[in-house]
Amino acid sequence: MIQRTAGLAAIVLVGGIVQADPGVASNDTLMRQIETLQRQVDRLQAANEAEWLTEQRAEEIRGLVHDVLADADTRASLLQSGTTSGYDGGFFIGSGDGTFSLKVNGQLQLRYVYNQQDLSPTDDNRSGFEMRRTKLKFKGNAFGDWGYVINGAFDRSGGAFELEDFVISYDLGNGWKARGGQFKAPFMREELVSSSRQMLVDRSLVNEEFNQDRSQGIELSWSGDQMRYAVMYSDGLRSSNSPWSDEDTEWGGLTARAEFLASGDWSAFKGMNAFPGTEQSMMIGAAIHYEVEEYGTVSANEVQDLRFTADASLAFDGATIFAAFVYQTLDDDAMLDADRYGFVIQGGMFVSDDTELFARYEYGDYDSAGVEELSAITVGVSRYWNKHGLKWTTDLGFGVDEVDPVWASSGVGWRADAPSEDGQLVLRSQVQLTF
């Protein structure tokens, strides 16, 4: 429209010039008037282009406003429904009133192992990679004070997915909690601490032999400022993923653990190490377990299994020390009467904000004819990028004595030695990522 107006103005102006004085107007006068007219037309065209740019910007702004309003509608809808979501130690979603929630976590461990031993029945030197742990964990609460955990792992050999933890819990208030399902009985602390929060690449051989692993049962616990207690009634140690009809124990197993916080804060003992900035803390723990094999089974004599463990943990600003002792007595009122024990001592110290040096010594006595005592040393280093969320750990283990088949565990990289052969070397290097 502005272009048409400019053209009409030019015609009228030229017409007016001619009509004003047709006989007197000279060529110079006409040229000046034409130049004036041209400048006016140029100004009108510039105004027209400015208006077009303004309309383009307005269209873009209208599109942006539309997108913002759509996003606001979505957020308003979520707020009205009370839904919250995001990441806080795991991906989560929950109702605004806290009645329902779901958090998703994962753990990935890529490990390389090199094992060297003398006179091996298979191969003196073995090495390779493995996906040591690939886990998914779902936890949260439902109907307010009720909680749940579903934790599964892909097997490192074959990749089959298997249930690890299944928990239904209830917060009774005043520090009391009850839970039932499948989880680790409250016995050895090294086993109770998550595999993602270990100081070394993996747990000790002593732990692998005596640990409780997972059981099916019910537990009552209480936690205060300086004391924690837990009592569990179960199908017996290492009874995971089994039906009620399995022949395991006679009337089940009973496990109890107590922990005393002598100083500091409980949070210092969520893992097996202490990062720089950790409050100086000390914790002492003890636990007992008892079970009897089920009567009327294939076994002629039902074995009574009594176990006891005690541990002490010291955490400092960037350093930690852990020591544990475990004892087991087996008695079947006939031939078997064995007293077995082992101990572990380990410590770590940060030499910088993100680098930790550590060492471990472990010893075990199986109290059985032909079974050699265990004695092994492991040293190593860890590099942390986001604490246990992203770390690289490398350690080297040395078998001071022969590693008997009883103590050997491929899960932690140790093989059974040939008789009278010691000096086994185990090099492990692992990258861990958790979310």
Secondary structure in CASP SS format (residue, H / E / C, confidence):
PFRMAT SS
TARGET T0000
AUTHOR 0000-0000-0000
METHOD secondary structure of the structure
MODEL  1
M C 1.00
I H 1.00
Q H 1.00
R H 1.00
T H 1.00
A H 1.00
G H 1.00
L H 1.00
A H 1.00
A H 1.00
I H 1.00
V H 1.00
L H 1.00
V H 1.00
G H 1.00
G H 1.00
I H 1.00
V H 1.00
Q H 1.00
A H 1.00
D C 1.00
P C 1.00
G C 1.00
V C 1.00
A C 1.00
S C 1.00
N H 1.00
D H 1.00
T H 1.00
L H 1.00
M H 1.00
R H 1.00
Q H 1.00
I H 1.00
E H 1.00
T H 1.00
L H 1.00
Q H 1.00
R H 1.00
Q H 1.00
V H 1.00
D H 1.00
R H 1.00
L H 1.00
Q H 1.00
A H 1.00
A H 1.00
N H 1.00
E H 1.00
A H 1.00
E H 1.00
W H 1.00
L H 1.00
T H 1.00
E H 1.00
Q H 1.00
R H 1.00
A H 1.00
E H 1.00
E H 1.00
I H 1.00
R H 1.00
G H 1.00
L H 1.00
V H 1.00
H H 1.00
D H 1.00
V H 1.00
L H 1.00
A H 1.00
D H 1.00
A H 1.00
D H 1.00
T H 1.00
R H 1.00
A H 1.00
S H 1.00
L H 1.00
L H 1.00
Q H 1.00
S H 1.00
G C 1.00
T E 1.00
T E 1.00
S E 1.00
G E 1.00
Y E 1.00
D C 1.00
G C 1.00
G C 1.00
F E 1.00
F E 1.00
I E 1.00
G E 1.00
S E 1.00
G C 1.00
D C 1.00
G C 1.00
T C 1.00
F C 1.00
S E 1.00
L E 1.00
K E 1.00
V E 1.00
N E 1.00
G E 1.00
Q E 1.00
L E 1.00
Q E 1.00
L E 1.00
R E 1.00
Y E 1.00
V E 1.00
Y E 1.00
N E 1.00
Q E 1.00
Q C 1.00
D C 1.00
L C 1.00
S C 1.00
P C 1.00
T C 1.00
D C 1.00
D C 1.00
N E 1.00
R E 1.00
S E 1.00
G E 1.00
F E 1.00
E E 1.00
M E 1.00
R E 1.00
R E 1.00
T E 1.00
K E 1.00
L E 1.00
K E 1.00
F E 1.00
K E 1.00
G E 1.00
N E 1.00
A E 1.00
F C 1.00
G C 1.00
D C 1.00
W E 1.00
G E 1.00
Y E 1.00
V E 1.00
I E 1.00
N E 1.00
G E 1.00
A E 1.00
F E 1.00
D C 1.00
R C 1.00
S C 1.00
G C 1.00
G C 1.00
A C 1.00
F E 1.00
E E 1.00
L E 1.00
E E 1.00
D E 1.00
F E 1.00
V E 1.00
I E 1.00
S E 1.00
Y E 1.00
D E 1.00
L E 1.00
G E 1.00
N C 1.00
G C 1.00
W E 1.00
K E 1.00
A E 1.00
R E 1.00
G E 1.00
G E 1.00
Q E 1.00
F E 1.00
K E 1.00
A C 1.00
P C 1.00
F C 1.00
M C 1.00
R H 1.00
E H 1.00
E H 1.00
L H 1.00
V C 1.00
S C 1.00
S H 1.00
S H 1.00
R H 1.00
Q C 1.00
M C 1.00
L C 1.00
V C 1.00
D C 1.00
R C 1.00
S C 1.00
L H 1.00
V H 1.00
N H 1.00
E H 1.00
E H 1.00
F H 1.00
N C 1.00
Q C 1.00
D C 1.00
R E 1.00
S E 1.00
Q E 1.00
G E 1.00
I E 1.00
E E 1.00
L E 1.00
S E 1.00
W E 1.00
S E 1.00
G C 1.00
D C 1.00
Q C 1.00
M E 1.00
R E 1.00
Y E 1.00
A E 1.00
V E 1.00
M E 1.00
Y E 1.00
S E 1.00
D C 1.00
G C 1.00
L C 1.00
R C 1.00
S C 1.00
S C 1.00
N C 1.00
S C 1.00
P C 1.00
W C 1.00
S C 1.00
D C 1.00
E C 1.00
D C 1.00
T E 1.00
E E 1.00
W E 1.00
G E 1.00
G E 1.00
L E 1.00
T E 1.00
A E 1.00
R E 1.00
A E 1.00
E E 1.00
F E 1.00
L E 1.00
A E 1.00
S E 1.00
G C 1.00
D C 1.00
W H 1.00
S H 1.00
A H 1.00
F H 1.00
K C 1.00
G C 1.00
M C 1.00
N C 1.00
A C 1.00
F C 1.00
P C 1.00
G C 1.00
T C 1.00
E C 1.00
Q C 1.00
S E 1.00
M E 1.00
M E 1.00
I E 1.00
G E 1.00
A E 1.00
A E 1.00
I E 1.00
H E 1.00
Y E 1.00
E E 1.00
V E 1.00
E E 1.00
E C 1.00
Y C 1.00
G C 1.00
T C 1.00
V C 1.00
S C 1.00
A C 1.00
N C 1.00
E C 1.00
V C 1.00
Q E 1.00
D E 1.00
L E 1.00
R E 1.00
F E 1.00
T E 1.00
A E 1.00
D E 1.00
A E 1.00
S E 1.00
L E 1.00
A E 1.00
F E 1.00
D C 1.00
G C 1.00
A E 1.00
T E 1.00
I E 1.00
F E 1.00
A E 1.00
A E 1.00
F E 1.00
V E 1.00
Y E 1.00
Q E 1.00
T E 1.00
L E 1.00
D E 1.00
D C 1.00
D C 1.00
A C 1.00
M C 1.00
L C 1.00
D E 1.00
A E 1.00
D E 1.00
R E 1.00
Y E 1.00
G E 1.00
F E 1.00
V E 1.00
I E 1.00
Q E 1.00
G E 1.00
G E 1.00
M E 1.00
F E 1.00
V E 1.00
S E 1.00
D C 1.00
D C 1.00
T E 1.00
E E 1.00
L E 1.00
F E 1.00
A E 1.00
R E 1.00
Y E 1.00
E E 1.00
Y E 1.00
G E 1.00
D E 1.00
Y C 1.00
D C 1.00
S C 1.00
A C 1.00
G C 1.00
V C 1.00
E C 1.00
E C 1.00
L E 1.00
S E 1.00
A E 1.00
I E 1.00
T E 1.00
V E 1.00
G E 1.00
V E 1.00
S E 1.00
R E 1.00
Y E 1.00
W C 1.00
N C 1.00
K H 1.00
H H 1.00
G H 1.00
L E 1.00
K E 1.00
W E 1.00
T E 1.00
T E 1.00
D E 1.00
L E 1.00
G E 1.00
F E 1.00
G E 1.00
V C 1.00
D C 1.00
E C 1.00
V C 1.00
D C 1.00
P C 1.00
V C 1.00
W C 1.00
A C 1.00
S E 1.00
S H 1.00
G H 1.00
V H 1.00
G C 1.00
W E 1.00
R C 1.00
A C 1.00
D C 1.00
A C 1.00
P C 1.00
S C 1.00
E C 1.00
D C 1.00
G C 1.00
Q C 1.00
L E 1.00
V E 1.00
L E 1.00
R E 1.00
S E 1.00
Q E 1.00
V E 1.00
Q E 1.00
L E 1.00
T E 1.00
F C 1.00
END
